[in-house]
């Protein structure tokens, strides 16, 4: 015999505050333990004076991206369409890409993609000028 009527079964509400705390702690943990490698995904060869002197291969053509937006192919100033045509008709297999100090990353990656799309092997020379092929601006 029951003296009291049973209460109807109610679902207990889920409190979100502890759940949000746990999610933020996990987020913080993974942010602090992960390694960030922004340039580790771009594989480039850098040129040096020693590698060019001992090689029997012909020197690669030079594509220079100026800080002011200028483009040059082997020292000749070209516009974007003419430079794309030069890349398509290029018969070699290597291109030396040089950039000014303040060239935007988007411009660099655009031309790097165009070079690779033509099945050419790029090497990168930072800080040089269009007619400069010396090693003083090589990336480490």
C-alpha positions as CSV (number, residue, x, y, z in Angstrom):
1,X,0.0,0.0,0.0
2,X,1.4,3.4,-1.0
3,X,0.7,6.4,1.1
4,X,1.9,8.9,-1.5
5,X,1.2,9.1,-5.1
6,X,4.4,8.6,-7.2
7,X,5.6,11.7,-8.9
8,X,5.6,11.8,-12.6
9,X,9.1,11.1,-14.1
10,X,10.7,14.4,-15.2
11,X,13.9,14.6,-17.2
12,X,16.6,16.6,-15.5
13,X,17.9,19.5,-17.5
14,X,21.5,19.2,-18.8
15,X,23.6,22.0,-17.4
16,X,25.8,23.4,-20.2
17,X,28.3,25.4,-18.1
18,X,30.5,22.4,-17.1
19,X,30.3,21.1,-20.6
20,X,31.5,24.4,-22.0
21,X,34.3,24.5,-19.5
22,X,35.6,21.1,-20.5
23,X,35.5,22.0,-24.2
24,X,37.5,25.2,-23.6
25,X,40.1,23.3,-21.5
26,X,40.4,20.7,-24.3
27,X,40.8,23.5,-26.9
28,X,43.4,25.2,-24.8
29,X,45.3,21.9,-24.4
30,X,45.4,21.2,-28.1
31,X,46.3,24.8,-29.0
32,X,49.3,24.7,-26.6
33,X,50.5,21.2,-27.5
34,X,50.3,21.5,-31.3
35,X,53.2,22.8,-33.4
36,X,52.6,25.5,-35.9
37,X,54.7,25.3,-39.1
38,X,53.5,27.9,-41.5
39,X,56.3,27.5,-44.2
40,X,56.9,23.8,-43.6
41,X,54.4,22.9,-46.4
42,X,56.2,24.9,-49.1
43,X,59.2,22.8,-50.4
44,X,61.6,25.0,-52.3
45,X,65.2,24.7,-53.3
46,X,67.4,27.7,-52.5
47,X,70.2,28.5,-54.8
48,X,73.7,29.0,-53.7
49,X,76.9,30.1,-55.4
50,X,78.5,26.7,-54.9
51,X,75.7,24.8,-56.5
52,X,75.7,26.9,-59.6
53,X,79.4,26.9,-60.1
54,X,79.8,23.1,-60.0
55,X,76.8,22.2,-62.0
56,X,77.1,21.3,-65.7
57,X,73.4,22.2,-66.4
58,X,72.6,25.5,-68.1
59,X,71.6,28.3,-65.8
60,X,67.8,28.4,-65.1
61,X,65.7,31.3,-66.4
62,X,65.0,34.0,-63.8
63,X,61.5,35.2,-62.9
64,X,61.7,38.3,-60.6
65,X,58.7,39.7,-58.7
66,X,59.4,43.3,-57.7
67,X,58.2,44.9,-54.5
68,X,56.4,47.5,-56.7
69,X,54.4,44.8,-58.6
70,X,56.8,44.7,-61.6
71,X,57.5,41.3,-63.3
72,X,60.6,40.4,-65.2
73,X,61.8,37.4,-67.1
74,X,65.6,37.2,-67.5
75,X,65.8,40.9,-66.9
76,X,63.1,41.9,-69.4
77,X,60.0,43.6,-68.0
78,X,56.8,41.9,-69.0
79,X,53.2,42.1,-68.1
80,X,51.2,39.3,-66.5
81,X,49.8,37.8,-69.7
82,X,53.2,37.9,-71.5
83,X,54.9,36.3,-68.6
84,X,52.3,33.5,-68.5
85,X,53.0,32.9,-72.2
86,X,56.8,32.8,-71.5
87,X,56.3,30.1,-68.9
88,X,54.1,28.0,-71.2
89,X,56.6,28.2,-74.0
90,X,59.7,27.7,-71.8
91,X,61.7,24.6,-72.8
92,X,63.9,24.3,-69.7
93,X,63.1,22.4,-66.5
94,X,64.2,24.9,-63.8
95,X,63.1,28.4,-63.0
96,X,64.8,30.7,-60.4
97,X,62.1,32.7,-58.7
98,X,63.4,35.9,-57.0
99,X,61.3,38.3,-54.9
100,X,61.7,41.8,-53.5
101,X,61.6,42.3,-49.8
102,X,58.0,43.3,-49.6
103,X,56.3,41.1,-52.2
104,X,52.9,39.9,-50.9
105,X,52.7,36.2,-50.2
106,X,49.7,35.8,-52.4
107,X,51.7,37.0,-55.4
108,X,54.6,34.7,-54.6
109,X,52.3,31.7,-54.2
110,X,50.4,32.5,-57.5
111,X,53.7,32.5,-59.5
112,X,55.0,29.5,-57.7
113,X,51.8,27.6,-58.6
114,X,52.1,28.7,-62.3
115,X,55.7,27.5,-62.4
116,X,54.7,24.1,-60.9
117,X,51.7,23.9,-63.2
118,X,54.1,23.9,-66.2
119,X,56.0,21.0,-64.6
120,X,59.0,23.2,-63.9
121,X,61.2,23.0,-60.8
122,X,61.4,26.3,-59.0
123,X,64.1,27.6,-56.7
124,X,63.7,30.7,-54.6
125,X,66.1,33.7,-54.3
126,X,64.9,36.4,-51.9
127,X,65.8,40.0,-52.0
128,X,67.6,40.2,-55.3
129,X,66.9,42.5,-58.2
130,X,65.8,41.4,-61.7
131,X,69.4,41.5,-63.1
132,X,71.1,40.2,-59.9
133,X,71.9,36.5,-59.8
134,X,74.3,36.6,-56.9
135,X,73.8,34.7,-53.6
136,X,73.6,37.6,-51.3
137,X,69.9,37.4,-50.8
138,X,69.6,33.6,-50.5
139,X,67.1,32.2,-48.0
140,X,68.6,30.0,-45.3
